[in-house]
Amino acid sequence: MNTTRHLRVLATVAVVALGAALTVAAASPNPSAAAAPSLTSGSTIYLPSGKAVVLPKDFDKLTVAELAKLGVVPNMNNAGGASVIAQPTPVVQPQSATGCNKQVCIMVTGSGLHITKWQSTGASSPPVCTFATFWRNTTILATTPEICGPEHTTYLATKANMPMDFLNGTILCNSWVSIAGKPCETVHS
């Protein structure tokens, strides 16, 4: 990837479209990677308000409009709210846990139960309008603003209001609307 074109997020939560294509290869088995909580048709998810929602079909098959009808919208205003600001600069950041599933990756930085940074990328070949979702088990902690990009675009999202402490065994996951994949990592002491 051309780092001069890489965009670094300087806001609390950001979504960035990169100008170059990025192919997310299937990740090698990661012993710290967690199994994604089920987001298939009939599964129950929880909105930041605590409201339970039953998925009418698989989460990764729902459109932005269908998610809105369920109450899952871009830039959900909660303890993990979002705003968008970005500027070009290379990114160098060590991660404590990383993993990819299909076209989505998760990067978590921290020690034990204390997480200092949580990011995700989503790569799309066709043009797409999307937003990222940050999950704690089956509860949505935050969503980013919606962003639309041209073909061969990689999006980057950074969770707001970090650092955060999580319970031992908490599963953190990321997903992107209209981009396949939901990688997860388990927080442990």
Salt bridges, closest charged atoms under 4 A:
ASP60 OD1 - LYS61 NZ 3.93
GLU66 OE2 - LYS57 NZ 3.08
ASP165 OD1 - HIS114 ND1 2.67
